[in-house]
């Protein structure tokens, strides 16, 4: 069984939004809805578009962190449905 702990901002600043909209939020300003992202490589490309001035290794790190949130829970959900 997997367990995810997600804070709604460092000081809870996104908590009201999350509760009112029945969503889980992570703090990556500038990113839009990522529900259409189907691979980590796609996410790396999005990070390059959103953070064009960022260092390539930093963007790869960002993508890895966000993919852990976007990709893994969906993959776990698909395994449970099979």
N, CA, C and O atoms as a GROMACS GRO file, in nm:
protein
  328
    1UNK      N    1   0.085  -0.117   0.000
    1UNK     CA    2   0.000   0.000   0.000
    1UNK      C    3   0.090   0.124   0.000
    1UNK      O    4   0.190   0.130   0.072
    2UNK      N    5   0.053   0.221  -0.080
    2UNK     CA    6   0.127   0.347  -0.087
    2UNK      C    7   0.055   0.454  -0.006
    2UNK      O    8  -0.068   0.457   0.000
    3UNK      N    9   0.132   0.539   0.054
    3UNK     CA   10   0.077   0.650   0.131
    3UNK      C   11   0.147   0.776   0.088
    3UNK      O   12   0.270   0.780   0.083
    4UNK      N   13   0.071   0.880   0.057
    4UNK     CA   14   0.126   1.007   0.014
    4UNK      C   15   0.088   1.112   0.116
    4UNK      O   16  -0.029   1.124   0.154
    5UNK      N   17   0.185   1.189   0.160
    5UNK     CA   18   0.161   1.302   0.249
    5UNK      C   19   0.195   1.427   0.171
    5UNK      O   20   0.309   1.446   0.128
    6UNK      N   21   0.096   1.512   0.152
    6UNK     CA   22   0.115   1.634   0.074
    6UNK      C   23   0.073   1.752   0.160
    6UNK      O   24  -0.040   1.759   0.207
    7UNK      N   25   0.166   1.844   0.178
    7UNK     CA   26   0.134   1.967   0.252
    7UNK      C   27   0.079   2.072   0.157
    7UNK      O   28   0.126   2.083   0.043
    8UNK      N   29  -0.016   2.148   0.201
    8UNK     CA   30  -0.078   2.251   0.116
    8UNK      C   31  -0.002   2.382   0.132
    8UNK      O   32  -0.057   2.482   0.177
    9UNK      N   33   0.125   2.380   0.094
    9UNK     CA   34   0.210   2.497   0.111
    9UNK      C   35   0.294   2.482   0.236
    9UNK      O   36   0.258   2.411   0.330
   10UNK      N   37   0.405   2.550   0.237
   10UNK     CA   38   0.496   2.541   0.350
   10UNK      C   39   0.429   2.581   0.481
   10UNK      O   40   0.457   2.524   0.587
   11UNK      N   41   0.339   2.680   0.473
   11UNK     CA   42   0.270   2.729   0.593
   11UNK      C   43   0.119   2.712   0.579
   11UNK      O   44   0.042   2.783   0.645
   12UNK      N   45   0.075   2.620   0.495
   12UNK     CA   46  -0.068   2.594   0.476
   12UNK      C   47  -0.139   2.697   0.390
   12UNK      O   48  -0.262   2.705   0.392
   13UNK      N   49  -0.063   2.776   0.314
   13UNK     CA   50  -0.124   2.884   0.237
   13UNK      C   51  -0.215   2.837   0.124
   13UNK      O   52  -0.296   2.915   0.074
   14UNK      N   53  -0.205   2.711   0.084
   14UNK     CA   54  -0.293   2.659  -0.021
   14UNK      C   55  -0.401   2.568   0.034
   14UNK      O   56  -0.476   2.507  -0.042
   15UNK      N   57  -0.410   2.558   0.164
   15UNK     CA   58  -0.504   2.466   0.228
   15UNK      C   59  -0.649   2.499   0.195
   15UNK      O   60  -0.725   2.409   0.158
   16UNK      N   61  -0.690   2.625   0.207
   16UNK     CA   62  -0.828   2.662   0.178
   16UNK      C   63  -0.865   2.628   0.034
   16UNK      O   64  -0.972   2.572   0.008
   17UNK      N   65  -0.776   2.660  -0.060
   17UNK     CA   66  -0.802   2.629  -0.200
   17UNK      C   67  -0.821   2.479  -0.219
   17UNK      O   68  -0.915   2.436  -0.286
   18UNK      N   69  -0.733   2.399  -0.161
   18UNK     CA   70  -0.740   2.254  -0.176
   18UNK      C   71  -0.870   2.199  -0.119
   18UNK      O   72  -0.936   2.116  -0.182
   19UNK      N   73  -0.907   2.244  -0.001
   19UNK     CA   74  -1.030   2.195   0.061
   19UNK      C   75  -1.155   2.240  -0.015
   19UNK      O   76  -1.247   2.161  -0.034
   20UNK      N   77  -1.157   2.365  -0.057
   20UNK     CA   78  -1.274   2.418  -0.129
   20UNK      C   79  -1.293   2.353  -0.265
   20UNK      O   80  -1.406   2.342  -0.313
   21UNK      N   81  -1.185   2.310  -0.328
   21UNK     CA   82  -1.192   2.253  -0.462
   21UNK      C   83  -1.174   2.101  -0.465
   21UNK      O   84  -1.172   2.041  -0.572
   22UNK      N   85  -1.161   2.041  -0.348
   22UNK     CA   86  -1.146   1.896  -0.336
   22UNK      C   87  -1.031   1.844  -0.424
   22UNK      O   88  -1.046   1.748  -0.499
   23UNK      N   89  -0.916   1.911  -0.412
   23UNK     CA   90  -0.797   1.875  -0.489
   23UNK      C   91  -0.676   1.867  -0.397
   23UNK      O   92  -0.678   1.914  -0.283
   24UNK      N   93  -0.572   1.808  -0.449
   24UNK     CA   94  -0.442   1.808  -0.384
   24UNK      C   95  -0.354   1.902  -0.465
   24UNK      O   96  -0.354   1.895  -0.588
   25UNK      N   97  -0.281   1.988  -0.398
   25UNK     CA   98  -0.197   2.085  -0.468
   25UNK      C   99  -0.052   2.070  -0.425
   25UNK      O  100  -0.022   2.033  -0.312
   26UNK      N  101   0.037   2.100  -0.519
   26UNK     CA  102   0.180   2.105  -0.489
   26UNK      C  103   0.229   2.242  -0.533
   26UNK      O  104   0.167   2.306  -0.618
   27UNK      N  105   0.338   2.287  -0.477
   27UNK     CA  106   0.383   2.424  -0.498
   27UNK      C  107   0.479   2.446  -0.612
   27UNK      O  108   0.597   2.470  -0.588
   28UNK      N  109   0.433   2.438  -0.732
   28UNK     CA  110   0.516   2.466  -0.849
   28UNK      C  111   0.448   2.577  -0.928
   28UNK      O  112   0.375   2.552  -1.023
   29UNK      N  113   0.474   2.701  -0.887
   29UNK     CA  114   0.413   2.814  -0.954
   29UNK      C  115   0.450   2.813  -1.102
   29UNK      O  116   0.563   2.783  -1.138
   30UNK      N  117   0.354   2.846  -1.184
   30UNK     CA  118   0.379   2.851  -1.327
   30UNK      C  119   0.334   2.728  -1.401
   30UNK      O  120   0.314   2.732  -1.522
   31UNK      N  121   0.316   2.616  -1.331
   31UNK     CA  122   0.270   2.495  -1.398
   31UNK      C  123   0.118   2.496  -1.406
   31UNK      O  124   0.049   2.532  -1.310
   32UNK      N  125   0.069   2.457  -1.520
   32UNK     CA  126  -0.075   2.446  -1.542
   32UNK      C  127  -0.119   2.304  -1.505
   32UNK      O  128  -0.045   2.229  -1.442
   33UNK      N  129  -0.240   2.270  -1.544
   33UNK     CA  130  -0.294   2.137  -1.523
   33UNK      C  131  -0.204   2.035  -1.592
   33UNK      O  132  -0.177   2.046  -1.712
   34UNK      N  133  -0.157   1.936  -1.519
   34UNK     CA  134  -0.065   1.837  -1.573
   34UNK      C  135  -0.133   1.704  -1.603
   34UNK      O  136  -0.066   1.604  -1.626
   35UNK      N  137  -0.266   1.701  -1.602
   35UNK     CA  138  -0.337   1.574  -1.619
   35UNK      C  139  -0.314   1.511  -1.757
   35UNK      O  140  -0.331   1.390  -1.771
   36UNK      N  141  -0.275   1.588  -1.857
   36UNK     CA  142  -0.251   1.533  -1.990
   36UNK      C  143  -0.109   1.480  -2.007
   36UNK      O  144  -0.078   1.419  -2.109
   37UNK      N  145  -0.023   1.503  -1.909
   37UNK     CA  146   0.116   1.456  -1.918
   37UNK      C  147   0.116   1.304  -1.901
   37UNK      O  148   0.064   1.251  -1.803
   38UNK      N  149   0.176   1.235  -1.998
   38UNK     CA  150   0.174   1.088  -1.992
   38UNK      C  151   0.311   1.026  -1.971
   38UNK      O  152   0.322   0.905  -1.955
   39UNK      N  153   0.417   1.109  -1.970
   39UNK     CA  154   0.550   1.054  -1.948
   39UNK      C  155   0.640   1.157  -1.880
   39UNK      O  156   0.613   1.277  -1.882
   40UNK      N  157   0.743   1.107  -1.819
   40UNK     CA  158   0.840   1.195  -1.754
   40UNK      C  159   0.909   1.284  -1.858
   40UNK      O  160   0.939   1.400  -1.830
   41UNK      N  161   0.934   1.230  -1.976
   41UNK     CA  162   0.997   1.309  -2.083
   41UNK      C  163   0.909   1.428  -2.123
   41UNK      O  164   0.960   1.537  -2.148
   42UNK      N  165   0.778   1.405  -2.128
   42UNK     CA  166   0.685   1.515  -2.157
   42UNK      C  167   0.696   1.622  -2.050
   42UNK      O  168   0.695   1.741  -2.079
   43UNK      N  169   0.708   1.579  -1.926
   43UNK     CA  170   0.718   1.673  -1.815
   43UNK      C  171   0.849   1.751  -1.821
   43UNK      O  172   0.852   1.870  -1.789
   44UNK      N  173   0.956   1.686  -1.862
   44UNK     CA  174   1.084   1.755  -1.878
   44UNK      C  175   1.070   1.866  -1.982
   44UNK      O  176   1.123   1.976  -1.964
   45UNK      N  177   1.000   1.838  -2.090
   45UNK     CA  178   0.977   1.940  -2.194
   45UNK      C  179   0.894   2.056  -2.140
   45UNK      O  180   0.922   2.172  -2.170
   46UNK      N  181   0.791   2.026  -2.060
   46UNK     CA  182   0.708   2.131  -2.001
   46UNK      C  183   0.793   2.218  -1.909
   46UNK      O  184   0.781   2.341  -1.911
   47UNK      N  185   0.878   2.157  -1.828
   47UNK     CA  186   0.965   2.233  -1.738
   47UNK      C  187   1.057   2.326  -1.817
   47UNK      O  188   1.083   2.438  -1.773
   48UNK      N  189   1.105   2.281  -1.932
   48UNK     CA  190   1.192   2.366  -2.014
   48UNK      C  191   1.114   2.486  -2.068
   48UNK      O  192   1.170   2.595  -2.081
   49UNK      N  193   0.986   2.467  -2.098
   49UNK     CA  194   0.903   2.578  -2.146
   49UNK      C  195   0.869   2.675  -2.033
   49UNK      O  196   0.873   2.797  -2.052
   50UNK      N  197   0.835   2.621  -1.917
   50UNK     CA  198   0.791   2.705  -1.804
   50UNK      C  199   0.910   2.776  -1.738
   50UNK      O  200   0.897   2.890  -1.693
   51UNK      N  201   1.023   2.708  -1.732
   51UNK     CA  202   1.143   2.764  -1.666
   51UNK      C  203   1.258   2.771  -1.767
   51UNK      O  204   1.360   2.703  -1.748
   52UNK      N  205   1.245   2.852  -1.872
   52UNK     CA  206   1.348   2.854  -1.978
   52UNK      C  207   1.484   2.904  -1.930
   52UNK      O  208   1.586   2.871  -1.991
   53UNK      N  209   1.488   2.982  -1.824
   53UNK     CA  210   1.615   3.034  -1.775
   53UNK      C  211   1.679   2.943  -1.671
   53UNK      O  212   1.790   2.970  -1.624
   54UNK      N  213   1.610   2.836  -1.634
   54UNK     CA  214   1.664   2.744  -1.534
   54UNK      C  215   1.775   2.658  -1.592
   54UNK      O  216   1.780   2.634  -1.712
   55UNK      N  217   1.862   2.613  -1.506
   55UNK     CA  218   1.969   2.524  -1.550
   55UNK      C  219   1.909   2.389  -1.588
   55UNK      O  220   1.816   2.343  -1.523
   56UNK      N  221   1.962   2.326  -1.693
   56UNK     CA  222   1.906   2.198  -1.738
   56UNK      C  223   1.898   2.092  -1.628
   56UNK      O  224   1.797   2.021  -1.618
   57UNK      N  225   2.001   2.079  -1.546
   57UNK     CA  226   1.997   1.978  -1.439
   57UNK      C  227   1.893   2.014  -1.333
   57UNK      O  228   1.830   1.925  -1.276
   58UNK      N  229   1.875   2.142  -1.307
   58UNK     CA  230   1.772   2.185  -1.212
   58UNK      C  231   1.634   2.151  -1.266
   58UNK      O  232   1.548   2.103  -1.192
   59UNK      N  233   1.611   2.178  -1.395
   59UNK     CA  234   1.481   2.146  -1.456
   59UNK      C  235   1.456   1.996  -1.453
   59UNK      O  236   1.342   1.953  -1.432
   60UNK      N  237   1.559   1.916  -1.475
   60UNK     CA  238   1.545   1.772  -1.468
   60UNK      C  239   1.508   1.728  -1.326
   60UNK      O  240   1.425   1.639  -1.307
   61UNK      N  241   1.571   1.792  -1.228
   61UNK     CA  242   1.539   1.764  -1.089
   61UNK      C  243   1.394   1.801  -1.059
   61UNK      O  244   1.322   1.724  -0.995
   62UNK      N  245   1.350   1.919  -1.105
   62UNK     CA  246   1.211   1.960  -1.086
   62UNK      C  247   1.116   1.857  -1.146
   62UNK      O  248   1.019   1.814  -1.083
   63UNK      N  249   1.146   1.818  -1.270
   63UNK     CA  250   1.060   1.721  -1.338
   63UNK      C  251   1.053   1.590  -1.261
   63UNK      O  252   0.946   1.530  -1.251
   64UNK      N  253   1.165   1.545  -1.208
   64UNK     CA  254   1.167   1.420  -1.132
   64UNK      C  255   1.080   1.430  -1.007
   64UNK      O  256   1.009   1.335  -0.974
   65UNK      N  257   1.087   1.543  -0.939
   65UNK     CA  258   1.007   1.560  -0.818
   65UNK      C  259   0.858   1.566  -0.851
   65UNK      O  260   0.776   1.503  -0.783
   66UNK      N  261   0.822   1.640  -0.955
   66UNK     CA  262   0.681   1.652  -0.992
   66UNK      C  263   0.630   1.520  -1.049
   66UNK      O  264   0.516   1.482  -1.022
   67UNK      N  265   0.713   1.448  -1.126
   67UNK     CA  266   0.670   1.321  -1.182
   67UNK      C  267   0.637   1.220  -1.072
   67UNK      O  268   0.545   1.140  -1.086
   68UNK      N  269   0.712   1.225  -0.964
   68UNK     CA  270   0.682   1.136  -0.851
   68UNK      C  271   0.540   1.160  -0.801
   68UNK      O  272   0.474   1.067  -0.754
   69UNK      N  273   0.493   1.283  -0.811
   69UNK     CA  274   0.358   1.318  -0.767
   69UNK      C  275   0.256   1.290  -0.877
   69UNK      O  276   0.150   1.234  -0.849
   70UNK      N  277   0.286   1.328  -1.000
   70UNK     CA  278   0.190   1.317  -1.110
   70UNK      C  279   0.181   1.174  -1.162
   70UNK      O  280   0.072   1.122  -1.184
   71UNK      N  281   0.295   1.110  -1.180
   71UNK     CA  282   0.298   0.980  -1.246
   71UNK      C  283   0.272   0.861  -1.157
   71UNK      O  284   0.194   0.774  -1.194
   72UNK      N  285   0.333   0.854  -1.044
   72UNK     CA  286   0.324   0.734  -0.961
   72UNK      C  287   0.185   0.708  -0.906
   72UNK      O  288   0.139   0.593  -0.913
   73UNK      N  289   0.115   0.806  -0.852
   73UNK     CA  290  -0.021   0.773  -0.802
   73UNK      C  291  -0.112   0.723  -0.914
   73UNK      O  292  -0.193   0.634  -0.891
   74UNK      N  293  -0.100   0.779  -1.035
   74UNK     CA  294  -0.182   0.734  -1.148
   74UNK      C  295  -0.146   0.591  -1.186
   74UNK      O  296  -0.234   0.510  -1.214
   75UNK      N  297  -0.016   0.560  -1.186
   75UNK     CA  298   0.027   0.425  -1.219
   75UNK      C  299  -0.026   0.326  -1.115
   75UNK      O  300  -0.070   0.216  -1.150
   76UNK      N  301  -0.023   0.364  -0.988
   76UNK     CA  302  -0.074   0.277  -0.882
   76UNK      C  303  -0.224   0.256  -0.898
   76UNK      O  304  -0.274   0.146  -0.877
   77UNK      N  305  -0.295   0.361  -0.936
   77UNK     CA  306  -0.440   0.352  -0.958
   77UNK      C  307  -0.469   0.254  -1.072
   77UNK      O  308  -0.561   0.173  -1.063
   78UNK      N  309  -0.391   0.262  -1.180
   78UNK     CA  310  -0.411   0.173  -1.293
   78UNK      C  311  -0.383   0.028  -1.257
   78UNK      O  312  -0.453  -0.062  -1.305
   79UNK      N  313  -0.284   0.003  -1.174
   79UNK     CA  314  -0.252  -0.134  -1.131
   79UNK      C  315  -0.367  -0.193  -1.048
   79UNK      O  316  -0.401  -0.310  -1.062
   80UNK      N  317  -0.425  -0.108  -0.962
   80UNK     CA  318  -0.536  -0.155  -0.878
   80UNK      C  319  -0.658  -0.189  -0.960
   80UNK      O  320  -0.733  -0.281  -0.926
   81UNK      N  321  -0.680  -0.117  -1.070
   81UNK     CA  322  -0.797  -0.140  -1.154
   81UNK      C  323  -0.783  -0.266  -1.239
   81UNK      O  324  -0.883  -0.321  -1.286
   82UNK      N  325  -0.659  -0.311  -1.260
   82UNK     CA  326  -0.637  -0.428  -1.347
   82UNK      C  327  -0.679  -0.557  -1.282
   82UNK      O  328  -0.667  -0.664  -1.343
   0.00000   0.00000   0.00000
